[in-house]
Amino acid sequence: MTLGGTSGAPGVVVVTGVGRYLGAHVAARLAADPRIERVIGVDAPDSGTEFTDLLDRVERIRVDNGSLGDLLADLDVDAVVHLALVTSPDPQHGGRSAMKDQNVIGSMQMLAACQRAPRLRKLVVRSSTAAYGVSFRDPAVFTEETEPREVPRGGFGRDILDLEGYVRGFRRRRSDVTATVLRFAPFIGSTADTTLTRYFSQPFVPTVFGRDPRLQFLHFDDALEVLHRSIVEDHPGTYNVAGPGVLSLSQAIRRAGRVAVPVLEPGLSGAAALARTMGFGRYGLDQVDLFVHGRVVDTSRLEQEYGFTPRSTAEAFEDFIRAHHGGVVVTRDQLAAAERLVLDGIRQVRSAVRERPS
């Protein structure tokens, strides 16, 4: 493929979602690549200025998704990187309704704009291993061809299924465009700030009684590398992107030096509420189901196609631990809240045993 830049790299690249951590870092890295002539960061009109310094070499445009069509055509865009996804609902910014508008409606509008962009030759879309959902009947390892056994309970997983369906339709309509879908495992590392890193940063980590799921993580820097290669190289198709190997939840908690607080599965929502009270972020059904069932994906297609192997899940988690070790102080109120949670879990177990028919 011959694009506007040198050595096959695109000349003009649009990155959506540059007001967020991932989008800002991807745009900055592309802007530093001399093979790329121009990087344009697109975000909503009400986006903040948190990453202004990082984006000093990026042309930043604030526009709503409905206006993207004319923008892409006027700029003679060669490539689009779609990263403007919300992974969990924020009650202070519209909750689940706003999340769906961003992930589903916003992605539809973005793809419609791409379809009308005559010069577009490359599309890279952020997806997630949440596309596989979670269920008791899941295989031990998911490949890219594995279909979800059940529709995900969580909003983000359902949004991802819708998004990938729209991309399949786009591929049929614009077969001239190299479309790459990257199913990322949860990000972790020394710099990542996500629901997952906040979960493991708690002094007391809520877990599901009797469950010890297998987990995979992806180092944030390796996610940046795969995204960058997807832009400057041609890698059509769908790829699982995760660190090789697995950690059980109990292993991860021990390595992080935290204390597991087991609760019955119906009570995990209470544990999530406690975590929010303690100031450790938002937890939805996507995260709850992950901590019940776990999820492991096969990454051999990525390794063969890209010639790149991310650092292992254990190495990525170790980098996170080095950056966060000793950073949490347990207050007396937090300790009391955790003790109440443990006692509530014990009462639930005893009640369930008493009510079980003999």
C-alpha positions as CSV (number, residue, x, y, z in Angstrom):
1,M,0.0,0.0,0.0
2,T,1.3,3.5,-0.9
3,L,0.2,6.2,1.4
4,G,1.0,9.9,1.8
5,G,4.0,9.5,4.1
6,T,7.3,7.8,3.5
7,S,8.1,4.1,3.7
8,G,4.4,3.2,3.5
9,A,3.5,5.2,6.5
10,P,0.4,7.4,6.2
11,G,0.8,11.1,5.6
12,V,-2.2,12.4,7.5
13,V,-3.4,10.5,10.6
14,V,-6.5,11.3,12.7
15,V,-6.6,10.0,16.2
16,T,-9.9,10.1,18.1
17,G,-10.1,10.3,21.9
18,V,-7.0,12.4,22.4
19,G,-8.5,13.9,25.6
20,R,-8.0,10.5,27.3
21,Y,-4.8,8.8,28.4
22,L,-4.4,6.2,25.6
23,G,-5.4,8.6,22.8
24,A,-3.1,11.3,24.0
25,H,-0.1,9.0,24.2
26,V,-0.8,7.3,20.8
27,A,-1.1,10.7,19.1
28,A,2.1,12.0,20.7
29,R,4.0,8.9,19.6
30,L,2.8,9.2,16.0
31,A,3.6,12.9,15.9
32,A,7.2,12.1,16.9
33,D,7.6,9.6,14.0
34,P,9.3,11.5,11.1
35,R,7.6,9.2,8.6
36,I,4.2,10.7,9.4
37,E,3.6,14.2,8.0
38,R,0.7,15.3,10.1
39,V,-1.2,14.1,13.2
40,I,-4.6,15.5,14.0
41,G,-6.2,14.7,17.4
42,V,-9.9,14.8,17.6
43,D,-12.0,14.9,20.7
44,A,-15.4,16.2,22.0
45,P,-15.9,20.0,22.4
46,D,-16.1,19.7,26.2
47,S,-12.8,17.7,26.5
48,G,-10.3,18.8,29.1
49,T,-6.8,20.2,28.8
50,E,-5.1,17.5,30.9
51,F,-2.7,16.4,28.1
52,T,-2.0,19.7,26.5
53,D,1.7,19.5,27.1
54,L,1.9,16.0,25.7
55,L,0.0,17.0,22.5
56,D,2.2,20.0,21.7
57,R,3.1,18.5,18.2
58,V,-0.5,17.3,17.5
59,E,-3.1,19.5,15.8
60,R,-6.0,19.2,18.2
61,I,-9.6,19.7,16.9
62,R,-12.6,19.6,19.2
63,V,-15.7,18.5,17.2
64,D,-18.7,16.3,17.8
65,N,-18.9,13.0,16.0
66,G,-21.7,14.1,13.7
67,S,-19.3,16.6,12.1
68,L,-16.5,14.2,11.4
69,G,-17.5,13.4,7.8
70,D,-16.7,16.8,6.4
71,L,-13.6,17.0,8.5
72,L,-12.0,13.8,7.2
73,A,-12.8,14.7,3.6
74,D,-11.4,18.3,3.9
75,L,-8.2,17.1,5.6
76,D,-7.4,14.4,3.0
77,V,-6.9,11.9,5.8
78,D,-5.0,8.7,5.0
79,A,-5.5,6.9,8.3
80,V,-7.9,7.0,11.3
81,V,-7.1,5.5,14.7
82,H,-10.4,5.2,16.7
83,L,-9.7,5.2,20.4
84,A,-12.6,7.2,21.8
85,L,-14.2,4.5,23.9
86,V,-15.4,4.7,27.5
87,T,-14.7,1.5,29.4
88,S,-17.0,2.1,32.5
89,P,-19.9,4.4,33.2
90,D,-19.3,7.6,35.1
91,P,-22.4,8.7,37.1
92,Q,-21.0,12.3,37.1
93,H,-21.0,12.4,33.3
94,G,-24.2,10.8,32.2
95,G,-23.7,7.2,33.4
96,R,-24.5,4.3,31.2
97,S,-26.5,6.4,28.7
98,A,-23.6,8.7,28.0
99,M,-21.2,5.7,27.8
100,K,-23.4,4.0,25.1
101,D,-23.7,7.3,23.2
102,Q,-20.0,7.5,23.0
103,N,-19.1,3.9,22.3
104,V,-22.0,2.9,20.0
105,I,-23.5,6.0,18.4
106,G,-20.1,7.8,18.3
107,S,-18.4,4.8,16.6
108,M,-21.3,4.6,14.1
109,Q,-20.8,8.2,13.2
110,M,-17.0,7.8,13.0
111,L,-17.3,4.8,10.6
112,A,-19.9,6.7,8.5
113,A,-17.4,9.6,8.2
114,C,-14.6,7.1,7.2
115,Q,-16.8,5.6,4.6
116,R,-17.2,9.0,2.9
117,A,-13.4,9.9,3.1
118,P,-12.2,9.3,-0.4
119,R,-8.5,9.2,0.4
120,L,-8.7,6.9,3.5
121,R,-6.6,3.8,3.2
122,K,-6.2,2.6,6.8
123,L,-8.5,2.2,9.8
124,V,-7.3,1.0,13.3
125,V,-9.9,0.4,15.9
126,R,-9.5,-0.2,19.6
127,S,-11.5,-3.2,20.8
128,S,-11.3,-5.4,23.8
129,T,-11.1,-9.1,24.9
130,A,-14.4,-8.2,26.6
131,A,-15.9,-9.1,23.1
132,Y,-15.7,-12.8,24.2
133,G,-17.9,-12.2,27.2
134,V,-17.7,-14.6,30.2
135,S,-19.7,-17.7,31.0
136,F,-19.3,-21.1,32.7
137,R,-19.2,-22.7,29.3
138,D,-16.3,-20.7,27.9
139,P,-13.1,-22.4,26.6
140,A,-9.9,-22.3,28.5
141,V,-8.4,-20.0,25.8
142,F,-10.1,-17.8,23.3
143,T,-8.9,-17.4,19.7
144,E,-9.9,-14.7,17.4
145,E,-12.5,-17.0,15.8
146,T,-14.2,-17.9,19.2
147,E,-17.8,-16.7,19.4
148,P,-19.1,-15.5,22.7
149,R,-21.3,-18.2,24.4
150,E,-23.5,-15.5,26.1
151,V,-24.0,-11.8,25.5
152,P,-21.9,-10.0,28.0
153,R,-23.8,-8.7,31.1
154,G,-21.7,-5.5,31.2
155,G,-22.4,-2.5,29.1
156,F,-18.8,-2.2,27.8
157,G,-18.8,-5.8,26.5
158,R,-22.1,-5.3,24.7
159,D,-20.8,-2.0,23.2
160,I,-17.7,-3.8,21.9
161,L,-19.8,-6.4,20.1
162,D,-21.8,-3.6,18.4
163,L,-18.6,-1.8,17.5
164,E,-17.0,-4.9,15.9
165,G,-20.3,-5.6,14.0
166,Y,-20.1,-2.0,12.5
167,V,-16.5,-2.5,11.5
168,R,-17.4,-5.7,9.7
169,G,-20.0,-3.8,7.7
170,F,-17.4,-1.1,7.0
171,R,-15.0,-3.7,5.6
172,R,-17.6,-4.9,3.2
173,R,-18.4,-1.4,1.9
174,R,-14.8,-0.2,1.8
175,S,-12.7,-3.2,0.8
176,D,-9.9,-0.7,-0.3
177,V,-9.3,0.2,3.3
178,T,-6.9,-1.8,5.5
179,A,-9.0,-2.3,8.7
180,T,-7.3,-3.5,11.9
181,V,-9.2,-4.4,15.0
182,L,-7.2,-4.8,18.2
183,R,-8.7,-6.8,21.1
184,F,-6.7,-5.5,24.1
185,A,-6.5,-7.3,27.4
186,P,-6.8,-5.0,30.4
187,F,-4.0,-2.5,30.6
188,I,-1.5,-2.4,33.4
189,G,2.0,-1.1,34.1
190,S,3.9,1.6,35.8
191,T,2.0,4.5,34.2
192,A,-1.4,3.1,33.4
193,D,-4.3,4.5,35.5
194,T,-7.3,2.2,34.9
195,T,-10.1,0.6,36.8
196,L,-7.9,-2.5,37.1
197,T,-4.9,-0.7,38.5
198,R,-7.1,1.1,41.0
199,Y,-8.6,-2.3,42.0
200,F,-5.2,-3.8,42.8
201,S,-4.1,-0.6,44.5
202,Q,-6.7,-1.0,47.2
203,P,-5.3,-2.2,50.6
204,F,-8.3,-4.6,50.8
205,V,-9.3,-6.2,47.5
206,P,-12.8,-7.7,47.2
207,T,-12.9,-11.1,45.6
208,V,-15.6,-13.7,44.9
209,F,-15.8,-16.5,47.5
210,G,-14.6,-19.8,46.0
211,R,-13.4,-18.2,42.8
212,D,-9.8,-17.8,41.6
213,P,-10.0,-16.7,38.0
214,R,-7.1,-16.8,35.5
215,L,-6.2,-13.3,34.2
216,Q,-4.1,-11.8,31.5
217,F,-2.8,-8.2,31.4
218,L,-1.1,-6.1,28.8
219,H,1.6,-3.6,29.6
220,F,0.5,-0.1,28.5
221,D,3.8,0.5,26.6
222,D,3.2,-2.7,24.6
223,A,-0.2,-1.5,23.7
224,L,1.4,1.7,22.3
225,E,3.8,-0.4,20.3
226,V,1.1,-2.5,18.7
227,L,-1.0,0.5,17.9
228,H,2.0,2.3,16.3
229,R,2.9,-0.6,14.2
230,S,-0.7,-1.0,13.1
231,I,-0.5,2.6,11.6
232,V,2.9,2.5,9.9
233,E,2.6,-1.1,8.7
234,D,-0.2,-3.0,7.1
235,H,-1.9,-5.6,9.4
236,P,-5.5,-6.2,8.2
237,G,-7.7,-8.4,10.4
238,T,-8.6,-8.9,14.1
239,Y,-5.9,-9.6,16.7
240,N,-5.9,-10.5,20.4
241,V,-3.3,-8.3,22.2
242,A,-2.2,-9.6,25.6
243,G,0.8,-10.5,27.6
244,P,1.6,-14.2,27.3
245,G,1.0,-16.4,30.4
246,V,-1.5,-15.9,33.1
247,L,-1.8,-14.9,36.8
248,S,-4.5,-16.2,39.0
249,L,-6.3,-13.4,41.0
250,S,-5.0,-14.7,44.3
251,Q,-1.4,-14.7,42.9
252,A,-1.8,-11.1,41.7
253,I,-3.2,-9.9,45.0
254,R,-0.4,-11.6,47.0
255,R,2.3,-10.1,44.6
256,A,0.8,-6.7,45.1
257,G,1.0,-7.1,48.9
258,R,-2.7,-6.6,49.3
259,V,-5.3,-8.4,51.4
260,A,-8.1,-10.3,49.6
261,V,-11.6,-9.9,51.1
262,P,-13.8,-12.8,49.8
263,V,-17.5,-12.1,49.5
264,L,-20.4,-14.1,48.0
265,E,-21.0,-13.3,44.3
266,P,-24.4,-11.6,45.0
267,G,-22.6,-9.4,47.5
268,L,-19.8,-8.3,45.2
269,S,-21.8,-5.2,44.3
270,G,-21.6,-4.3,47.9
271,A,-17.8,-4.7,47.8
272,A,-17.7,-2.5,44.7
273,A,-19.7,0.1,46.5
274,L,-17.3,-0.1,49.4
275,A,-14.4,0.4,47.0
276,R,-16.0,3.5,45.6
277,T,-16.5,4.8,49.1
278,M,-12.8,4.2,49.8
279,G,-12.0,6.2,46.6
280,F,-10.8,3.4,44.3
281,G,-12.8,4.0,41.2
282,R,-15.8,2.5,39.5
283,Y,-16.7,-1.1,39.1
284,G,-19.3,-2.5,36.7
285,L,-20.6,-5.9,35.7
286,D,-17.7,-6.2,33.1
287,Q,-15.2,-6.1,35.9
288,V,-17.3,-8.2,38.3
289,D,-17.6,-11.0,35.7
290,L,-13.9,-10.9,34.9
291,F,-13.1,-11.4,38.6
292,V,-15.5,-14.4,38.7
293,H,-14.7,-16.2,35.5
294,G,-11.4,-14.8,34.2
295,R,-10.4,-14.7,30.6
296,V,-7.3,-16.0,28.7
297,V,-6.7,-15.3,24.9
298,D,-4.4,-16.8,22.4
299,T,-1.9,-14.3,20.9
300,S,-0.1,-16.4,18.3
301,R,-1.7,-14.5,15.4
302,L,-0.4,-11.2,16.7
303,E,3.1,-12.6,17.3
304,Q,3.3,-14.1,13.8
305,E,1.8,-11.2,11.9
306,Y,3.6,-8.4,13.8
307,G,6.8,-10.2,14.7
308,F,6.3,-8.8,18.2
309,T,5.6,-10.4,21.5
310,P,4.4,-8.2,24.4
311,R,6.1,-8.7,27.7
312,S,4.4,-11.4,29.8
313,T,1.4,-10.9,32.0
314,A,3.7,-11.5,35.1
315,E,6.3,-9.0,33.9
316,A,3.6,-6.4,33.2
317,F,2.1,-6.9,36.6
318,E,5.6,-6.7,38.2
319,D,6.2,-3.3,36.6
320,F,2.9,-2.1,38.1
321,I,3.9,-3.4,41.5
322,R,7.3,-1.6,41.4
323,A,5.5,1.7,40.7
324,H,2.8,1.4,43.3
325,H,4.4,-0.6,46.1
326,G,3.8,1.1,49.5
327,G,1.7,3.8,47.9
328,V,-1.5,3.0,49.9
329,V,-2.0,3.8,53.6
330,V,-4.8,2.0,55.3
331,T,-6.9,4.3,57.5
332,R,-8.8,3.2,60.6
333,D,-12.1,3.8,58.8
334,Q,-11.0,1.7,55.9
335,L,-9.9,-1.1,58.1
336,A,-13.2,-1.0,60.0
337,A,-15.1,-1.0,56.7
338,A,-13.1,-4.1,55.5
339,E,-13.8,-5.9,58.7
340,R,-17.5,-5.3,58.3
341,L,-17.3,-6.6,54.8
342,V,-15.7,-9.8,55.9
343,L,-18.3,-10.3,58.7
344,D,-21.1,-9.7,56.2
345,G,-19.6,-12.3,53.9
346,I,-19.4,-14.9,56.7
347,R,-23.0,-14.2,57.6
348,Q,-24.1,-14.7,54.0
349,V,-22.3,-18.0,53.8
350,R,-23.9,-19.2,57.1
351,S,-27.3,-18.1,55.9
352,A,-26.9,-19.9,52.6
353,V,-25.9,-23.1,54.4
354,R,-28.9,-22.9,56.8
355,E,-31.3,-22.4,54.0
356,R,-30.0,-25.2,51.8
357,P,-32.5,-28.1,51.7
358,S,-31.2,-31.2,53.4
